[in-house]
Amino acid sequence: MFGKRLDELEEACLLREITDRLSPQGRVIETGKGPLTSFASNDYLGLCNHPLLKEAAARAVEEYGTGAGASRLLSGGTALHRELEILLSRLKGTEASLLFNSGYAANTGVIPAISGEDTFIFSDELNHASLIEGCRLSRSPVFVYRHNDTDHLESLLSDHRGRRPLIVTDSVFSMDGDIAPLDRLRDLALDYGGILYVDDAHGTGVLGGGRGALSHFGLPPEPFIIQMGTLSKALGSCGAFVAASGEVVRWLVNRARTLIFSTALPPPVVAASLAAVRIILHDDTLVRMLWEKRALLLRGLSSAGIATGRSATPIIPIELRDNPAALRLSGFLRDRGLYVPAVRRPAVRTPRVRITLSAVHTHEDIGLLVKTLEEARNCGLF
Ligand SMILES: *Cc1c(COP(=O)(O)O)cnc(C)c1O
């Protein structure tokens, strides 16, 4: 039924396949064809396989079992869910927070819930797919502004008055690793009487000493700012949360369909997230290690003359001419024991290989990556 279309994808170098692991997530993974040093996860702090998270999850299985068994609004929540929300509010400095089952579910549930017939949405052109989906589901008119271009946003805001603006942005853009100008976006939201919705999936546990993008900018939480964060990336677990005012959270409990009509997160997953937030709140060692590794890699790439685009975070893209070039470079690295995936359309406009760093990478891992990239360049691969 889809054979012809699959063939077309393959011819365009756009066919994707799933690579599964036989080992835990980590700096070295096993996929059945020998170990690979991986630069392909969002496990920025190495928490996916951390003893404290594993112990917390195992204890929660004993105490609460495996599944949640119901939506949060029925009987799915536990004391662990409550405790995690309190701790997340502390991490973000907000009045309240609310768990969702994934970042995707948070964005597609929250954006429609906070917008309506009185809303105009303003969305960065490079926003994550789940934000775009959330905007579509809202059925509000959406005005797309040029990437991180606050002048363009301001002109759209002033051209489209009469409804409350909802400005929607990633904090860290997941394919380029650059950071949204949240200070400017906050001012615009305030000036135009709107709401700023920040998807901090790649900022939580990474920026601002781990507290996220607002802290990175020294911005305090405010009633008109809604922060979304994930527990599935730096926090090494699964799920997501919204941190906001108590009023916003009460509204979401009543209106966010992905919360209301979906089974709550399993207790062991919540317990692992709790352990992760505790680590970040009490000790910034892992976050500092992550940024040290990033500085080391950037120095290496820069002295090799390899460009890293707009990256300002542990997400580091190397842009390539076309899809085949991205696949060739990724394959070259893989043959040498390094897993750096190629990213192609529709995820990005410019094909690239995308490096993501973790606090658990060693200096040797990073040295080998730089050396192998230099080799690839000398072979004419880019
Ligand atoms: C990964 C990601 C999501 C989705 O989060 P999941 O918990 O994986 O569903 C949402 N927004 C951004 C910016 C992301 O990078």
PDBQT file of the ligand as one rigid body, heavy atoms in Angstrom, charges set to zero:
ROOT
HETATM    1  C1  LIG A 401      11.703  16.667  22.714  1.00  0.00    +0.000 C 
HETATM    2  C2  LIG A 401      10.895  17.883  22.625  1.00  0.00    +0.000 A 
HETATM    3  C3  LIG A 401       9.534  17.876  22.903  1.00  0.00    +0.000 A 
HETATM    4  C4  LIG A 401       8.792  16.592  23.178  1.00  0.00    +0.000 C 
HETATM    5  O1  LIG A 401       9.084  16.105  24.438  1.00  0.00    +0.000 OA
HETATM    6  P1  LIG A 401       8.832  14.543  24.721  1.00  0.00    +0.000 P 
HETATM    7  O2  LIG A 401       8.812  14.455  26.206  1.00  0.00    +0.000 OA
HETATM    8  O3  LIG A 401       9.950  13.815  24.093  1.00  0.00    +0.000 OA
HETATM    9  O4  LIG A 401       7.512  14.222  24.105  1.00  0.00    +0.000 OA
HETATM   10  C5  LIG A 401       8.855  19.073  22.888  1.00  0.00    +0.000 A 
HETATM   11  N1  LIG A 401       9.491  20.233  22.579  1.00  0.00    +0.000 NA
HETATM   12  C6  LIG A 401      10.793  20.268  22.273  1.00  0.00    +0.000 A 
HETATM   13  C7  LIG A 401      11.435  21.572  21.964  1.00  0.00    +0.000 C 
HETATM   14  C8  LIG A 401      11.541  19.098  22.278  1.00  0.00    +0.000 A 
HETATM   15  O5  LIG A 401      12.831  19.127  21.948  1.00  0.00    +0.000 OA
ENDROOT
TORSDOF 0
